Amino acid sequence: MYKTLYLKDNPDFEYQKRGKNWFKRKRGSKTDFYAVNENGQIILNKMYAKNLFFFYSTTFKVGVVIGLGVLAYYLKTNGLLNKIF
């Protein structure tokens, strides 16, 4: 669900931002991610100050778009969309 980032300054780890916090683990490892220290949180937030959806995988983004399309189609076919607008 989350996009994994690889930093050229620290190639041994992979990073993910989940909510407001950054997590990391050894690159290629299957272990759980753990929280980045406070200083690292500040640095990563400055480096990647982008919009909310930047940190989600493409699959998740496509799923959200399809889900919204299905919801709009359902509302339209049941006449609920006309009642709302």
Secondary structure, 3 states (H helix, E strand, C coil): CECCEEECCEEEEEEEEECCEEEEEECCCCCCCEECCHHHHHHHHHHCCCCHHHHECHHHHHHHHHHHHHHHHHHHHCCHHHHHC
